[in-house]
Amino acid sequence: MWFHNRLSGKATEQVLASIRERLSASVTAVEEHGVGTEELTPEKVRQALEKRPDLVVVAGGDGTIRLVASELVGRDIPLAIIPVGTFNNLALSLGLPTDPVAACAVVDNGAVTRIDVGVADENNLFFEAGGVGVDAEMFPIGEEIKRGRFLAIFQALWTVLVHKQTAVELRFDRPVSQAYQASFRGNVPLHRRRRRFRKSKHRIRLRCSFVAVANGPFYGTNLAVCPGAKMDDGLLTIAVYRDFSKRELALHLWSISRGTYRLHPKMETFESQWLQVFSRTGLPVHVDGHAIGTTPVRFGVRPKALAVMVPGRANGAARSGTKVISNQ
């Protein structure tokens, strides 16, 4: 079953025709449904999954992938991704080909693996990252940039320049000294970097611009705010952006959006299975760019909750049967 939306970033008629041809050559039964101006909803995805397909293929952007993947969490139906969106963060994190037609080969020759899924406040799933603070304020601006309104870049920079660092409390599932082992602050021994973290038990208080909680390395406009994040380690990677001047933060976000610089000595990086964030005043919270409210918030991870296909042959076995295909 194939849902396609011609308004998706790279989903031109030519690209869709090429994808259709490649998939038809290897799929025995495909039901095609043009979305067009019709909205793809979770209900429609669930109705499609009632047919129990062997494999779900999503040819779309991160928004459509998130919608479909959310309905696949906890199921044994693998998800194959053909990136035709604007930024394609999940595909990038999984090492998939950026060319949509080339990505079709993963449907035939890919290996099935399982990745973690993040969750905020028990029912808000995320596949890329969540965030607290000015990070959440900038995501609506990112959507404007995504639509080609590039003047919004200046709005984003202005948002960074006028924000104020805020005091937060972070609570981890483990002693802070253990969670802090993931820090990327150069090669200085841990005990010389943050001595006070050694004395903390499971929580710390600090001032920061924002807290990013990542399931994978990329999100937003291909930002790598949590370098080193892995999608299958059963842990969240938490980056605290503290002690940045407004100029430093603006330059850092600009540089990582261009792919030129990913690590910064002022980042504090932690790893944990869950994290609670508290603040005296409510700070905005997002998951995968979707606002879900304000602090306090609890982030967690569901280990290996989603089956996905990545490059490589899965035990030499080819899959057949009906495939549900969706386009953003």
N, C-alpha and C positions, 0 to 999 in steps of 0.2 A: 504494500500500500504506500503510495508516494504522494506526499503533500508538497506542493511547490508554490512559492511566493515570488513573483517576478520583481517585487520591490526590494528584495534582499541585495546587499552590497554588490556581489559579483554574479548574481543570478540572471545573466542575460539569456535571451532565447537560445543563443548559440551554445552557451555553457550548459544550459539545462538539456539541450538536445544531445550534447556529447555525453553527459552523465547518463541520460536515458539509454543511449545506445550501448555504453559500456556495461551498465547493470543488466540490461535485457539479454546480453550475450551470456550471462552466467546465472541468471535468476529464472527459475521455472515458472513462478507465478507472481506477478506484480500488479497490484491495483493502484491506479494513478488517480489522484484527486488534486485538482488545481485550487490552491487557496485564493490567489488573486487578492481581492479586497475583503475576502472572508477571513475572519480572525480565527487562528488556531488556538484552541482552548484546551485545558487539562482534560475536560470531559470528552472532547473529541479524540484525544490521544488514548484515554482509557478505553473508549469504545473500540478503537483500532486494536488495542492490545488484547481485547477479549477473544480475538481470533488466534491468539497464542502463536505469533510468528517465531521462527527460529532465530531471526536476527532483525534488529531495527537499525535502519540506515537513516541518518539525518544529514541532508545536504542543506546546510544553512549557516547562519551566524550564531554567536554565543547565546543570543536571546532564545532562539528556537531550540538550540541544543539543551539549554537549561530547562526549558519547559518539558521537553520530551524525556530528558534524563531523570528529571524529578519523579516521573511516573515509573521509571525502570529501577529505581533504588530498591534494593532488597529482592529483586527478581533475578531469575537465572537466564534472562534474555540479554545477549550481548548487544552493545551499541557500537555502530561504526559511524564515523564522522567524515563527511566530505565538506571541507571548509569553503563556503562561498559568502561569508560575511565580511565585515570591514576589518576587524582585528583578529578574530579567530584564536582567542587566547587558549581555549582548551585544546584545540588541535595543535597549537604551538607547544604547549606544555607536554603533550603526548608524543611529540616528535613526528607528527604526520606531515606528508608532503603539503606544501602550500598551494600547489596547483590542483584544482578540483578534479580534473580528469586523472591525474597521476594518483590522487588519493583513492580513486575507485579500485585500484589494484589491491588495497588493503582489505576490501570486501572479499576478494578471492583468496589472497595469500596471507592475510594478517593472522596474528596470534591473539588469542583472547587472554586478557589479564584483568585483574580487579584493582580498582583504585578506591581511595578513601573519599568520603563525602563529608563536608563540614555542615554543621547545623548551629543555628543561633536560637536560643530560647525554645529549644525542643522541636520547633516545627518550621523553621525557616532554613531550608537547605541552601548550600552554596557549593560550587564546584571550583571556583577561582579563589575568591577571598572575601572577607568581611572587613569592616573598618569602623573606627570610632574617631570622631573629631572632624577636623577640616577636610580630611580625606572624603568623608561622607558628603560634605557640602559641595565638593567639586564634581561628583559624579553626574548630576544633572547637566552641568556645563560640558562634561565629556560627551553626553548624548548630543548636545548641540554641535560639537565639533564633528561627531560621527556623521551627522546629517549634512556636513559640508559647510557649516557656518563657522568659518575659521576665525572670525573676529572674536568668537568665544574664548579663544586662547588667551586674549588679553584679559577677559573676565576671570579666567582661572588664575592667571598670575596676580590679578588684583585681589582675589579671594585669599591667596596665600600671603600677600603682603599686608593685609589688614587684620589677619587673624591674630589671636593671642594664645599663648601656651596656657594649658589648663592642668590643674592638679587632678590626678587620677589614682585610684588604687587598683592594683592587679593582684588577683588571687589565682594561684596555680594548683594543679593536682599533685605537685611534688615540691620538695624544698627548692627555693629560688636558686640556690647554688647549683643544683642539678639542672634545672631548666635553663640556666644561663650558660651551660657548656656550649651552646650553639652560637655564642656571640662571635661576630666577625670583626671585632675591633683589633685588627692587625694581628701580630704574632706575639704580643705581650702576654706573659703568663696570666692566667685567670686571676690569681690572687692579687696581682698588682693592678688589675683593671678596675674592679669595683669591689673594694674590700667590704663595703657595707652590705652587699648582696650576700656575702658569706654568713652574716649574722641573722639574716632574715629567714624565717621559716617557710611559710607558703605564700606570703604576700609582701608586696612592696608598694610604697607611695612615691610618686615622682610627678614632675611637670613635663608636659610634652605637647607637640603640635597635633599628633594623631598616633593611633595604634592600628597597625595593619595585622590581620589574622588570616594567614594564607593556607589554603589547601594545596595550591600549585604555585609555580614561580611567576606566572604572568596574570595580570588582570587589567581592567580599564583599557586605556589606549596602549596596550602592550607594555605596561609599566612593570618593572621587576622590583617591587618595593620590598619583597622578602626573598633575597637571593638564597639559593640553596634549598628552598622548599621542595619536598618530595611528595608525590601524590599517593604513595603506597607504603608509607612508613608508620601509619597509625598515629601520627602526631600532627598537631598544628604548628606552623612556624609563625612566631609573633615578632614583629618588628616595631620597636618603639622609637619614634622620631623625636628626640629630645635634644636640647641645647643647640638646635639649629637657629641661626639668625634667619630672619625672613628672606634675606637675599640668598643665603646658602640653601634654604629649602626650595626656593623658586628655581634656582640653578640646578639643584639636584634632580627635582622632578622633571625639569625640561630635558636634562641630559639622559635620564633613564628612559624617557619617552622616545628619545632618538636612538636608543640602544648603544650609547657611547660610554656610559659609566653606571655601574650597578652597586658598588660597595662604597660606604662612607664611614669614616672613623667615628662619627657621632651617632651611628645607629646602635641600638641595643637589641640583640636578637635572643629570643628564648624559644624553647620547644616544650610542648605540654599536650596532654590529651584533652584537657579542658582549661578554659580561662574565664574568669569573671572580671568584669570591668565596672568600677563604681566611680562616681564623681559627685561633687557637691551640687553642681547644677547639671541638668540633663544635657548630654552631648548627643548629636545625631549619630545614628548607627545605620550601616548598610550591609547587605550581603549581595555580592555580584552586582553592585550598582543600584540595588533596589532598597529604598528607605524602609526600615522596619520599626522605627520609633527612636527612642532615646535611652541612654543609660539609666539604670543598671542593665547589663546584658550578660548572658552566659553563652560562650562559644564552646562547642564540643566537636567530636569527630566520630563518624561511623566507619570503622575500619573495613576496607575492601567491600563496600556496600554496592558498588556499581561495576558491572562487567563491561569492558570496552575492548575494541580491537586496535592493535598497534601493528606497525610494520613487522613482518616475519611470519612464517608459516606455522599455523597452529597444529603441531603434532602430525603434519602431513595430511590432515583431514580436511576436505572441502565441505562447506555447509551448503545445504539446499533447502528449498521450501519458500514460503511466502515471506517477503521482507517488507517491513513498514518503513517508508521513506518519507522524510519531512524536509521542507524547505522554508527558510525564513524569507 
